[in-house]
Amino acid sequence: MGVNSSSFLGLLIAAAVLLVALNCSTTVLHLDKTPSVSVERHVAQDRARHARLFDGVANFPVYGSADPDLYG
């Protein structure tokens, strides 16, 4: 008895899903809980981090118009 390609493919996909599920089930993420830190402080830290990440990325003057019919 031979194995046709569709059943082999199904078996291969099932094995891949099983491997991924087994690998993911052992992963545990530990989150630090900081109840004493206010939301405003988190917002300030995020703004400072974003300022560092995007410094110089789009720091140039933009001239012109968004209207495509304005310039011929």
C-alpha positions as CSV (number, residue, x, y, z in Angstrom):
1,M,0.0,0.0,0.0
2,G,1.4,3.3,-1.0
3,V,0.9,6.6,0.7
4,N,-0.6,9.3,-1.6
5,S,0.8,12.8,-1.5
6,S,-2.2,14.5,0.2
7,S,-2.2,12.1,3.2
8,F,1.6,12.5,3.5
9,L,1.2,16.3,3.4
10,G,-1.5,16.1,6.1
11,L,0.7,13.9,8.2
12,L,3.6,16.3,7.8
13,I,1.5,19.4,8.7
14,A,0.1,17.5,11.8
15,A,3.7,16.7,12.9
16,A,4.8,20.3,12.4
17,V,1.8,21.6,14.5
18,L,2.5,19.1,17.2
19,L,6.2,20.1,17.4
20,V,5.3,23.8,17.6
21,A,2.7,23.1,20.2
22,L,5.1,21.1,22.4
23,N,7.8,23.7,22.0
24,C,5.4,26.6,22.9
25,S,3.9,24.8,25.9
26,T,7.2,24.8,27.8
27,T,7.8,28.6,27.3
28,V,6.9,30.7,30.3
29,L,7.0,34.4,30.3
30,H,7.5,36.1,33.6
31,L,6.2,39.7,33.8
32,D,7.5,42.1,36.3
33,K,4.6,43.7,38.2
34,T,5.2,47.2,39.3
35,P,2.1,48.5,40.9
36,S,3.9,51.5,42.4
37,V,4.7,52.9,39.0
38,S,2.1,55.3,37.6
39,V,0.7,55.2,34.1
40,E,2.0,58.8,33.6
41,R,5.5,57.6,34.3
42,H,5.1,54.7,31.8
43,V,3.9,57.2,29.2
44,A,6.8,59.5,29.9
45,Q,9.3,56.6,29.5
46,D,7.6,55.5,26.2
47,R,7.9,59.1,24.8
48,A,11.5,59.3,25.8
49,R,12.2,55.9,24.2
50,H,10.4,56.8,21.0
51,A,12.3,60.1,20.8
52,R,15.5,58.1,21.0
53,L,14.4,55.5,18.4
54,F,13.1,58.0,15.9
55,D,15.7,60.7,16.3
56,G,16.9,61.8,12.9
57,V,14.6,59.3,11.0
58,A,12.2,62.0,9.8
59,N,13.9,65.1,11.0
60,F,13.8,67.1,7.9
61,P,11.6,69.9,6.6
62,V,8.7,69.0,4.2
63,Y,7.7,71.5,1.7
64,G,4.9,71.4,-0.9
65,S,1.3,70.3,-0.9
66,A,-0.6,67.1,-0.7
67,D,-2.8,68.2,-3.6
68,P,-1.5,66.4,-6.8
69,D,-3.4,68.8,-9.0
70,L,-1.6,71.9,-7.6
71,Y,1.7,71.3,-9.5
72,G,0.8,70.4,-13.1
